């Protein structure tokens, strides 16, 4: 059977227990048809890029599964009918990933916002600027006022 990855977004005003119930319901559809759920991740309540059905936030859930296309179609049909599911997407993948998803990896494992090399240049520049000698301003000659040559 081919491998699939599914992410769905549930409404913001339902509880985590209700999200877990939706997750169990969708997993049951897959397993009844002979498929297996390799990984199930709850990413939490996240802000959406734009409003969806009057919601600014949503509960995100990821499935990695090995299932038949009929089971996937039935799961997608049920997600479309479920009033608490805002959006979903299912993608076919070549293999099941071994490591945790990017959303579940800690910030240090992901490399942070800009990666590790971004900060290093600034400190070195400051050290170089401090070691360069600064030119002192030239002295101005002041002539007394009153007598002009």
Secondary structure per residue as TSV (DSSP state, phi and psi in degrees):
chain	resnum	aa	ss	phi	psi
A	1	X	-	360.0	147.3
A	2	X	-	-74.3	162.5
A	3	X	E	-98.4	144.2
A	4	X	E	-135.2	154.2
A	5	X	E	-126.7	130.1
A	6	X	E	-128.6	134.4
A	7	X	E	-125.2	130.7
A	8	X	E	-129.5	155.4
A	9	X	E	-117.8	124.9
A	10	X	E	-103.5	158.1
A	11	X	E	-57.1	154.0
A	12	X	T	-75.2	-25.3
A	13	X	T	-90.1	6.6
A	14	X	S	-96.5	158.6
A	15	X	-	-82.8	167.9
A	16	X	H	-63.9	-32.5
A	17	X	H	-65.7	-38.0
A	18	X	H	-69.1	-35.9
A	19	X	H	-64.2	-41.5
A	20	X	H	-62.7	-36.8
A	21	X	H	-65.7	-40.6
A	22	X	H	-64.2	-41.9
A	23	X	H	-60.7	-44.7
A	24	X	H	-63.3	-40.3
A	25	X	H	-62.1	-43.8
A	26	X	H	-70.8	-37.8
A	27	X	H	-65.4	-35.5
A	28	X	H	-65.3	-36.9
A	29	X	H	-61.1	-42.0
A	30	X	H	-68.2	-47.1
A	31	X	H	-71.1	-28.4
A	32	X	H	-64.8	-29.4
A	33	X	T	-93.1	9.7
A	34	X	T	95.0	4.2
A	35	X	-	-85.3	169.9
A	36	X	E	-129.6	145.3
A	37	X	E	-96.4	112.4
A	38	X	E	-79.1	-37.0
A	39	X	E	-151.6	144.3
A	40	X	E	-137.1	120.8
A	41	X	E	-126.5	133.0
A	42	X	E	-100.8	114.3
A	43	X	E	-86.7	-12.0
A	44	X	E	100.4	-175.0
A	45	X	E	-87.1	114.3
A	46	X	E	-122.3	154.4
A	47	X	E	-73.5	143.1
A	48	X	E	-92.8	155.7
A	49	X	E	-69.6	-29.6
A	50	X	E	-151.3	165.0
A	51	X	E	-69.5	135.6
A	52	X	E	-125.1	115.5
A	53	X	T	50.6	47.5
A	54	X	T	66.6	24.0
A	55	X	E	-117.3	135.3
A	56	X	E	-102.3	-13.1
A	57	X	E	-132.2	166.3
A	58	X	E	-159.5	154.8
A	59	X	E	-86.8	122.9
A	60	X	E	-101.7	135.3
A	61	X	E	-135.3	137.6
A	62	X	E	-115.9	137.6
A	63	X	E	-120.5	136.0
A	64	X	E	-115.0	126.5
A	65	X	E	-145.5	159.7
A	66	X	E	-117.7	105.3
A	67	X	-	-150.2	165.0
A	68	X	-	-79.5	161.2
A	69	X	H	-66.0	-30.7
A	70	X	H	-65.3	-40.2
A	71	X	H	-66.6	-39.1
A	72	X	H	-64.6	-44.9
A	73	X	H	-61.8	-40.8
A	74	X	H	-66.6	-41.0
A	75	X	H	-62.6	-44.4
A	76	X	H	-64.6	-36.6
A	77	X	H	-63.7	-43.8
A	78	X	H	-65.9	-37.6
A	79	X	H	-64.8	-39.1
A	80	X	H	-65.7	-31.2
A	81	X	H	-83.9	-23.0
A	82	X	-	-72.6	127.3
A	83	X	T	-73.1	-19.7
A	84	X	T	-88.4	-10.7
A	85	X	E	-91.8	118.8
A	86	X	E	-81.3	-51.1
A	87	X	E	-146.2	158.3
A	88	X	E	-153.3	156.1
A	89	X	E	-145.8	138.6
A	90	X	E	-124.4	128.2
A	91	X	E	-121.7	143.5
A	92	X	E	-87.8	134.4
A	93	X	E	-121.2	159.6
A	94	X	S	-76.7	-34.1
A	95	X	S	-149.8	163.1
A	96	X	-	-84.1	130.8
A	97	X	-	-69.9	144.5
A	98	X	S	-89.4	-40.9
A	99	X	S	-85.8	163.5
A	100	X	-	-65.3	157.1
A	101	X	-	-66.4	166.5
A	102	X	T	-62.2	-35.9
A	103	X	T	-66.6	-29.4
A	104	X	T	-91.5	-17.4
A	105	X	S	-70.1	145.3
A	106	X	-	-71.2	161.5
A	107	X	H	-60.9	-36.2
A	108	X	H	-68.2	-34.4
A	109	X	H	-71.6	-33.4
A	110	X	H	-76.4	-21.5
A	111	X	T	100.3	8.2
A	112	X	T	74.9	-166.9
A	113	X	T	-73.4	-44.0
A	114	X	T	-114.1	4.2
A	115	X	-	89.1	176.8
A	116	X	S	-85.5	-24.3
A	117	X	S	-85.3	-8.6
A	118	X	T	-66.7	-40.4
A	119	X	T	-76.7	-23.6
A	120	X	H	-64.6	-34.0
A	121	X	H	-68.1	-32.8
A	122	X	H	-67.5	-43.7
A	123	X	H	-64.4	-38.7
A	124	X	H	-67.5	-36.5
A	125	X	H	-65.8	-40.9
A	126	X	H	-63.3	-39.7
A	127	X	H	-64.9	-40.8
A	128	X	H	-66.2	-41.0
A	129	X	H	-63.9	-37.0
A	130	X	H	-70.6	-30.6
A	131	X	H	-81.6	-19.2
A	132	X	S	-73.8	136.4
A	133	X	-	-71.9	143.1
A	134	X	-	-96.2	141.8
A	135	X	-	-79.2	135.5
A	136	X	-	-88.3	146.1
A	137	X	-	-66.1	145.7
A	138	X	-	-71.1	147.5
A	139	X	-	-77.6	140.8
A	140	X	-	-96.0	139.0
A	141	X	-	-89.8	131.2
A	142	X	-	-107.2	123.6
A	143	X	-	-102.4	144.4
A	144	X	-	-66.5	143.3
A	145	X	S	-81.6	156.0
A	146	X	S	116.5	-56.9
A	147	X	-	-100.6	117.0
A	148	X	-	-103.9	136.7
A	149	X	-	-74.6	360.0
